[in-house]
Amino acid sequence: MKKNITDESAKDLSISSYKRAYRVRLDHPVKTYLEEIPRENTVVFVDENVLFAHNWLKPVLESHDTVVLAATESLKSFNGVEEIIRSLFSRKINKNTCLYVVGGGVLQDAIGFTASIFFRGLNWCFVPTTLLAQADSCIGSKTSLNFDSGKNQLGTFHPPIDICIDPIFLKSLPEEHYRSGLGEIFHYLLVSGEKDFEFGATSLDGVLHDRSKTSSMIERSLMIKKEMIEVDEFDGGPRRVFNYGHSFGHAIEAATGFSIPHGIAVSIGMDVANMLSVHKGLVAPTFRNRVRRALIKIWGENTLAPSMVERFVDALSRDKKNEQGEVKVILTKGFGEMFLTSLDIDSSTQTLLNDYFEDRLQWRDI
C-alpha cells in the first residue's frame, strides 16, 4: 500500500460501512458534544479513571443515566459482558436505546460487543479517550473479547454511529498509554509508505514532548485506515496488511501477561517482523535499522526476557489469523510493501527469536 501525505483536510470524516456511513468529528469540543446527548433512552458508560482525571465530566454527565466501569482486560470477557448486559436489563431499555461510551479501547470493545448482540444490535456512540482509540480503533467496526490467554479471540463487526475526538483527554493519559497510541500510528504510516513514515519520524520528538501536536498524526492515521476499511471492512483481503506487527505484538502481550500496552507491543512486533524480513533477504538491514531508530523511541525501556520466548512462540502459534495449522504473519519488502505469508517456526527462526529475546538483536543494528 503506497499512499503518501496529501493536503486533504479531514475535520469531519464520513466512514462507509456495511451497516451505514458513520461520522468522525475531529478536534471537536467534547464537553459540548456530551451536553447535547439526549437525556431519554440513552445510557452512558464511562471509564472510572477518565472520570477521575477530568473533574468537569461529572457535572456534565450527572443528568444522564451513567454507568462507571473499571476498564480492565477482565471486562473484555464473557463475565465482563454479562455484567454489562445485566445492568442494561435492569434499566428496561428497548431496541431504540443508544449507548454512549467515554473511554479507551477496553470500553470500546466491551460495550461495542454488547451493543452488537443486545436485541440483535443497539446503536452506540464513541468518545475515545486514549490516543490508540482516537488514531486507530475508533473506526473499522471491530469489537473484540479475550478468551483464556488469547488476545481478541472473539468479536463482531458493529460500528458506532458517531465518534467524537477531542485531544483534551491526551493531557492526562499515562505516558505508556500515550506511547502505545504512537505505536499504532506508526504501524499505519509504515504500511502507507516512506513519505508518511518520514512525516512521523520527523514529528516524533515533538509529539513526545508536546501532546497538543498530535492532531495531524491522528488525522493522517485515520485517513490511511479509512481508505483500506472502506474496500475491505471484514478483514478478508487487503486490510490484512494492517496486521503488520500485530501477530508478533499480540504474542508479546500474551508472553508478558499483558504488562506491555498493546501499541508498544506492536512497535516491538514491527521490529521483529523487520528483523525476520532482513534474515529472509526480503529487505536490507538499513531499512530495519532506520525504522527501529524511530520505534525504539516508542517502546522505550520495555524489554523482552529470554524466559518469555517459549510463551511467545506458543501464543504466536495460536493467533486467530492462522490458517490450517500455518502461522500467518505480515512481513515486509520495504516501506508500503507489507504482505501476508506463512512463518515456519523452524530451528533457524527459533534461533533468531532466541537471540532477539536475549537482547542480541533487539537493541543493536544488524
N, C-alpha and C positions, 0 to 999 in steps of 0.2 A: 504494500500500500504506500504509494508515494504521493503525498499530498502535503503541500507546504503552506506556510503562513499566507493568509490573504488579508486584504484591508477590510473585509466584511465585518460589520458590527453586528453583535447578536445580543442586544439588550433585552430582547423578548423572543425567545426561541419557541418554535412550534415543532413538536416531535410527532411524526406519523407513527401510528401503532395499529396492530390488528384489531384493537377494540375501538379506538378513536384517536384523534390528534389530541395531545395534551400540551400544556403550556409550561414554560420555564421562565420565571421572572428573575433576571439577573440584577444584582445590586439594588434590590427592592427593599424599601424600609419595612422590616418585619413587624414592627410594632403596629403600624397602620394596617398591615395585612391581617394580623390576628384580631385587631379591634373590629374588623369588618366580618369576622366569621359569624354566620347565623347562630343565634342562641338556641334555636329549636332544632331538634332532630340531628344534633351533632354530638360527637364525643371526641375530646382532645386528649391524646396520650403524650406525655412529656417526660423526658429523661430527668430523673431527680437531680443529677449533677448539673444539668443545664439550668434547671430552676434555681438551684442554689447559687450558681455562678452569676446569674443575671437577675438581680433583685427586681427589676422593672417588669419581669414576666408575670409574677404572682398577681399583682393587681389587674393586669390585662386579662388574665385567664379566670379570675375569681367569679365572673358571672357566667362562665361556661361549665358544662359538665366535664370535669377534668380528672384524668387518671394519671397518677405519678408512678413511674416504674423505675426500677434499677436496671440499667442497660448492661447486664452481664451476659456472657455467652450462654449461660443456662436458660436465658429467656428464649433463645433460638433453639427450642427443643419442643417435643410433644407436651411435656409437662408445663413448660412456659406458656405455650399457646393455649393449653387447656385453661389456665388461669385467666388469660385474656378473654377467652370465649365465655367463661362463667361470669366475668364482670360485665360483658355485653348483654348476656341473657338476663342478668339481674336488672338491667335498665329497660327491658322490654322494648328493644329497638325494632325497627322494621326495615324492609328492603331499601327504603329511601334514606336511611340514616347514612351520614357521611362521617368518616373517621379522619381526624387530623393528627398528624404525627410531628412532634417537635423533638428532634433528636438526631442521632447518627445512624450508622448502618445497622446496628443491632435492632433498634426500634423499627427501622425501615423494614428489615427482613421479617421480624416477628409480627408486626401489625399488618404489613403488606400481605404476608401469607394468610393471616387470619381473615383479612378482608376478601381474599380470593376464594375462600371456602365457605364463609358465613353467608347463608341464604344464597349460595352459589355465586356470590360476588357483590360486595359493597363498594361504593365509591370511596376513595380516600385521597387526601391531600398531604403534601410533604413539605416540611420546613427543615431542611438538612442543616445540622449544626456543626458538623465536622468537615474538614477540608476534603477528606476522602469521599464523603457523601455528596458534597457540593460539586466536586470536579469529576465524579465518576458514577457512583452507584445510583444517584437520584434518577437517572434516565436509563432506559434499557429493559424495563419491565420485570426484571428478575426478582423473585423473593427466594430466600434460602433458609433452611434449618440444618443444624448439625445433627449427626446421628452417631452414637457411640463416640469414637475418637475421630470420626471423619468430618471434615470441614465442608459445609454447604452441600451435603449429600442429597438433601430433599428440597423440593421447591416448586414454584409455579411461575407463570408469566402473567403478571397482573399490574399494569402501570397505574400510577396515581393520575388523577385528572388535573392536578395543578401543583406546581412546585415553586416555592419562594426562596430565593437565595439571598442572604444578607451577610456580608463579611463581618458584621459586628460580633458574630459568635466565635470567630477565629481568635479574637483577642484573649479569651480565657482558655483556649484549647491547650492541654498539656503538650509540652514540646515533642514527646514521642508520637503523639497522635497527629500533630501538625506535620511532622516529617513523614508519617505514614501516608498522608494525603499527597505529599510531594512525590512519593514513590509511585503511586498510581498515575499521577500526571505524567511523570517521565516515561512510564510504560506506553502511554498514548503518543507522546512526542517521538519516541524511538520508532514505533510502528509506522508513524506518519512519514518520517523522512529526515534527512540530515539537517535541513534548514530549521525544522521545528525543534530538533534536538539542540541545535546551536542557540536557538531562541531561549530554550530552557536552561542550557548550561551557562549562558552569559547572564541570565536573570537570577540564577540560583542563590548566589551570595546575598543579593539584595533582598529576596523574599525570606531568606533565613533570618535576616536581621530586622526586617520591617514587613509585618504581615499585611499591612494595608496595600502592598504592591502585588498581591496575589491575584487580583481580579482578572488580569489579562491571561494568566495561566489557566484559571478556572474556565474562562470563556473558550480558550483555544482547545482545551481538553474536551469540553462538551461538544464543540463543533466537529472534532475528529470522530468522537464516538457517535454522534448523531448521523453522520454520513454513512457509517457502517451499519448501525442497527436498523436504519430505515430500509436497507436491502436484505438484511439477514437477522430479523428480530429474534428468531428462535435458535440462533447459535448452531445452525446446521451446516454452514459453509464458510464463506469468507470471514465472518465475525470471529471465527475460532482463532485467528491470529492474535486477537486480544488476550488469548491465554498465555501469551509471551510472559515468562517469569512466574506465571501463576501455579502451574503444576508443581514446580520446584518450591515456590513460595508457600503453597498450602502444606507441602510436606515438611517445610521448615517450621511452620506454625505447629503442626502436629508433633514434630520431634522435640520442640521446646515447650510443649504443654501450653501453647498459645500465649507464651510470655512475651513474644515478639509481635508487635502490632502488624496487622495484615499488610499494609503498604510497604513497611520496612522489610518484611519477609519477601515481598515481591521484588523489591530493589535488589536484595541479595539473590533471589531466584533468577533475575535477569542476568546477573553476573555469572551464575552457574551455567545458564544457557549459553552465554557468550564464550565461557571457558570451554565448554564441550564443543561448541561450534569451531573454535580455533583448532582443537585437537582432532577434529574430523576433517580439517582442511577446507572448511566452508568459508572462513573469513580470516583475515590477517590478524595477528596479535595486536597490531596497532589500533584496530577497531575496538577490541575488548579493553585495552588499556585506556584509550581515550574516553570510552563510556564509563569505565569503572571510576575514573577520577571524579566524575560527577556523582555517580551513585554512592560512592563511599562517604560523601558529604551528607547523604540522606541517612544511611544506616548507622553512621557514627560509631559508637562504642559497642554496638551489638555484634557479637561474635558467635561462632558455632564451635562446640566442643567435639573432640574426636568420639566421645561416647555417644553422640547423637546420630552418627551416620547410619547405624543399623535401623533405628526408628525412622529416619529419613527415607531410606530405601523401601522400608515396609509401607510407609504412607504413600510414597510415590507409586508403588505397585497397586494401591487400592484407589487411586484417583478416579473420580467419577467420569472423566473424559477418556479413560482407557477403553479399548475395543478388543473383543475376542482374545483376551488374555495378553494383549500387547500394551506396553506402556507408551502412551501418546503424549508427546511434548512439542513445544514450539522452539525450534532452533532458528538461526539467522545466517543469511549470507551478506548482511550489512544493513545500513540504515534503510528502513522501509521494505526490507526483503525477508520478513519472517515467514516461516512455513511450518506446516504440521508434518511430523514424522514419527516413526517408531524408534524407541530407545532401548537397545539391548543392554541389560544390566549384566554385562559380561565382566571378565576379570580386568580388562583394560579400563572400562567405565568405573568399576568398583575402585580400582587403584586411584583414578583421578579424583573420585569423590572422597576417598580416604585422605588424599593429600590436601584437598580443599578444606575438609573439616579439621585437619591438623594444622591449618594456617599456612601451609606452604604455598598455596595458590590463591588464598583469599585476600592477602594484603599486598602482594607484590606484582609487578608487571610480569608478563610471560612472553 
